[in-house]
């Protein structure tokens, strides 16, 4: 055992595990066939090995070969996990009425959703065994527990489209849940037997009921999150200040909490004079129970594995280097589940921990003041610097006051965990026993909210990021990794006594810049799938379409030039300054007025117009034409542009008598139908003329959202996006469809995929 602990500090472990983890992440994220990825990496590994072998010593060659082999192994594992499976339940979305049987995995806290592991599916085009998770939602679902066997009847399987929270697509995808059975009916076929998930669900339910009964909002969900990491919905006026102040991590299970728990158990062991073995056993059991109770997220698992291994090694008199250990844990977790590489929680946990290990110590030594304040400040600042790209790409916000907020809150966090946790446990046994500690914990939670609100009220307390492309995050991480590797290599492989710091730094900087540029250029290429964003520009519609080859198109421009430019600035990368195609659905100024804002900001390639333009619309289009745009008539046009198929479905407006069109855009990853300003009578005409050719994953309704039942039947969309001014009421849907409104939800983004266009949350 001591020999094993000693190897954890070795350079070989760090290099091999880092290569294995990187290979898993790359293999899963690339989406390439397994054979292609293996051939590419094999060629790269062989070339690298041959180049190094010519000039390096034997030990270095062996290290390079070990790293190449580990990377190849990881790449094969990741690519295999990403390979599509024919029996996945997600391949049957949109196939009509379905009946599936499966086993309840969990119930979503604070919602009516149930996650079911599908076992068999009966659909119009399939009847057989399937795998994968399904989110089942409905108004009257029966009470179930993990392990129960159920039968679910639903009119349709579709991609999850909930707003941020436990039902958001991103959250569910991390749990291997890719489809939703909405408005479903569920019946229990049999009760599940005793199991750990069933026990955990029962404990969570009991603790939640106890805290909710003894504390008001928002103290109750905050105490549950702080003490146990049990997720409960937070009001927007509570969640937003916590996130902007960099304190949202205190209501989820983080590595910091696991470390605090282990420290508390160790301190208790010292007071009770426990032996090292008893102290280790108590710490590991406590950490394991806490991790399972909280839902076993990536941060908690990573911290439990690292802390448990370190404690085990120390109990045998060995010191463990944390960086190789972090690489080992990352490799183990990614080999077990390569999809974790795309999980924001996994990324934040490992990148943040690496930043703390590398930067926190030097920062703490340079920050004046008492250690009780300087150390939390340094830890938070180090984590924030390291995770800035991931935070920007995931949440769109960077907290400026985060280090100060955490320096004030973290010293009190162990007390809040102990008091809140003890109060919940005592209250679950006998409510009077838990009342006082829960009230104290509630006061502490309220104080945290007040502090976050006070700090975020300061101007420039946080930086809102309109868009941070994932390619930028990957490029920065690759550049940082290459910088570290080059500097370490230059120092360790240089001759003894040679002055290499400056040379290593120069080589590292040059290599990092080269790698950053190459990765950014390589990953910034088109993803081969369509994206559509219904812009929040008020009541008039404006839809931005990114085609399969990465080109940008705009359907209508809204009624305000300023609103259009601001909306484009929110959703387009900062350096994008060209709109290759503009399509007008209506000849009037209500479709074209906002386009006047493009002049001076964006180059326009082609403008496709509907019918004879009104004088106001003519002036706007003429301005674009004078700047080099080509103008074409849309009547009856079908064309290909940007890798997508475009069509103007012409009709004559019942209101104005002018020719107008609905715009249809489609490719293998999804179909979009933009109705422009078509009223319900116009929509009836479209349904009669084009029938099932109107089928689309997403329909962009006219302003206000008035929809024709006939058109909805023909289009059969998964989602309806409604352009709506803030505070304005929307017309009720003619049929039961999932509606999204720009007036309340902001910009509405959809992305193509195997199941068609689905909402991006």
GIURCOR-V600357 format. One record per run of one state. SS is the DSSP state (A for helix, B for strand, O for the rest). FROM is the first residue (numbers start at 0). TO is the last residue. If there is no record, write none. Layout:
ss = [SS & SS]
from = [FROM & FROM]
to = [TO & TO]
This chain:
ss = [O & A & O & A & O & A & O & A & O & B & A & O & B & O & B & O & B & O & B & O & B & O & B & O & B & O & B & O & B & A & O & B & O & B & O & A & O & A & O & A & O & A & O & A & O & A & O & A & O & A & O & A & O & A & O & A & O & B & O & A & O & A & O & B & O & A & O & A & O & B & O & B & O & B & O & A & O & B & O & A & O & B & O & A & O & B & O & B & O & B & O & B & O & B & O & A & O & B & O & A & O & B & O & B & A & O & B & O & B & O]
from = [0 & 1 & 7 & 10 & 30 & 33 & 55 & 57 & 82 & 87 & 88 & 92 & 97 & 107 & 113 & 123 & 125 & 129 & 130 & 131 & 132 & 136 & 148 & 154 & 156 & 158 & 161 & 162 & 167 & 168 & 173 & 176 & 181 & 184 & 190 & 195 & 214 & 218 & 228 & 235 & 244 & 247 & 251 & 254 & 271 & 275 & 294 & 297 & 315 & 321 & 336 & 337 & 342 & 343 & 366 & 370 & 395 & 396 & 399 & 401 & 429 & 430 & 456 & 461 & 464 & 469 & 492 & 500 & 523 & 530 & 534 & 542 & 546 & 551 & 555 & 560 & 571 & 577 & 583 & 588 & 598 & 602 & 609 & 614 & 626 & 629 & 633 & 637 & 641 & 643 & 652 & 658 & 667 & 669 & 674 & 679 & 694 & 697 & 701 & 708 & 715 & 718 & 722 & 737 & 741 & 745 & 747 & 751 & 757 & 759]
to = [0 & 6 & 9 & 29 & 32 & 54 & 56 & 81 & 86 & 87 & 91 & 96 & 106 & 112 & 122 & 124 & 128 & 129 & 130 & 131 & 135 & 147 & 153 & 155 & 157 & 160 & 161 & 166 & 167 & 172 & 175 & 180 & 183 & 189 & 194 & 213 & 217 & 227 & 234 & 243 & 246 & 250 & 253 & 270 & 274 & 293 & 296 & 314 & 320 & 335 & 336 & 341 & 342 & 365 & 369 & 394 & 395 & 398 & 400 & 428 & 429 & 455 & 460 & 463 & 468 & 491 & 499 & 522 & 529 & 533 & 541 & 545 & 550 & 554 & 559 & 570 & 576 & 582 & 587 & 597 & 601 & 608 & 613 & 625 & 628 & 632 & 636 & 640 & 642 & 651 & 657 & 666 & 668 & 673 & 678 & 693 & 696 & 700 & 707 & 714 & 717 & 721 & 736 & 740 & 744 & 746 & 750 & 756 & 758 & 760]
